[in-house]
Amino acid sequence: MDKRENSIEISKVEFQKMGYQLIDTIADFLNNISNQPVTTSKSPKELQSILGNAALPKTGKPADQLLISASKLLFDNSLLNGHPRFFGFITSSAAPIGALADLLAASVNPNVGGQILSPMATEIEKQTIKWLAEFIGVSPNYGGVLVSGGNMANFTAFLAARTAKAPKDIKEKGLYGSKQLIAYCSKSTHTWIDKAAILLGHGSDSIRWIPTDDSNKMNTQILEQTIKDDVAKGHQPFMVVGTAGDVSTGVVDNLEAIAEICKTNDLWFHIDGAYGIPAAVIPELKALFKGVEDADSIALDPHKWLYSPLEAGCTLVKNPKHLIDTYSSHPEYYNFSLTEEGGSLNYFEYGFQNSRGFRALKVWLALQQIGSDGYVKLISEDIALSKYFAELAEQHSELEAVSQNLSIATFRYIPENLELTGNKRVEYLNKLNEILVTKLQEGGELFLSNAIVKEQYCMRTCIVNFRTTRKDIEASIEIILKEGLTVHKALSFK
Ligand SMILES: *Cc1c(COP(=O)(O)O)cnc(C)c1O
């Protein structure tokens, strides 16, 4: 067959050569990851000068050279969330099978928007979603869609909730014809809900941020009262968001109580479980997650506690018909649908995206490589390591453990013999701990982030990292103590 002369194609032999070479360098990188600094200490200016500011090339360059220099740029100048001492935000170490899965997915390149474009990939995504539902302990009849992450998973559910509970003509009339539609969530809900309210035209005034109780769970009595007040004012409540593992401190709302309130008031019950819901697989934690099985929709993030590489989020919906009702409009030129009995499965009808990549593959493969028992072990160990962090903090007189839930611990550095009292003390400790977090991040020996707990500035570690060991925690505590004293000295002798 005639081959078209072009600058894209890579011959089989060349592909093998540069592919093996790339895989070799990645294997070295992963094997050596714990000997690297957790993050680069270079400033954006220095990084720009390393990158250079060459103009867009007019003519092409050899692919093998490009891959070698891109690998070097990235290996030498990245934050390594796969490092055993990375405990920041909620970003997991990535299962290596996910990297290989992405290579395979990109090579076949199915468009998982339509079944006809992705015959097997569509089936694999469907099975992945079924397994995820089974994994977190809800009925495997939940359906859903994979999305880019927690924000998108929550947006996808928010609009489905509105379609289900708002007047039937909302898709035609928009929000103008209806009463003000109100959503409820706890004060510690992630910022996605503000974005959703703005994006979907509700406005942030239509969100009721319900106060939390002493244990930082949504106060469900105030929730009930607020719903009543809104109804009395002529508004229409439509959904309540329960959080299963809040971003700052890992607290799980009282899901069972929220489910009950939703039932009584005919409201959509959504759970934001982006971080925490995989912990529902742990037998000892079943009680904490009671009520999950009543959720109308659930957001979860395989790229957090299922160790998938970015990006992978998932929206699960108890009755997947609500996704079709919301996202399908059957324009004529999409002549894919309803070819089989019961209709064919076209994921463009389940969410915001049209053309869609095959992000299911990396999740599907990791679920099989690890298995649910494997995940129980990994997730329990992450929790045990987080408890160990809090325990060690408690033992040291210069550290104060503040909270520990799921795999998140918060704690503060408090210098010995600190004489300040009252407001001066509060302010000093907040400032000291804030500077300490920045110092530790810049130091590259470990990486943690911060949380404000009861108006105190805290260090915060979140362990969703299969490479972390008890040794890493012990070493990290020593580094924190050393740096804490250095920061205190610098501050108090100013
Ligand atoms: C991480 C997180 C989000 C946002 O998820 P992304 O994947 O970053 O978009 C939302 N809610 C909770 C509870 C989270 O932990």
The ligand as a Gaussian input file, in Angstrom:
#p B3LYP/6-31G(d) Opt

LIG

0 1
 C      -10.802000      16.981000      46.146000
 C      -12.191000      17.261000      46.500000
 C      -13.023000      17.932000      45.600000
 C      -12.531000      18.446000      44.279000
 O      -12.076000      17.387000      43.491000
 P      -11.097000      17.610000      42.248000
 O      -10.760000      16.232000      41.824000
 O       -9.926000      18.379000      42.780000
 O      -11.845000      18.383000      41.234000
 C      -14.331000      18.127000      45.980000
 N      -14.782000      17.694000      47.174000
 C      -14.001000      17.045000      48.051000
 C      -14.581000      16.569000      49.352000
 C      -12.678000      16.801000      47.746000
 O      -11.896000      16.141000      48.611000

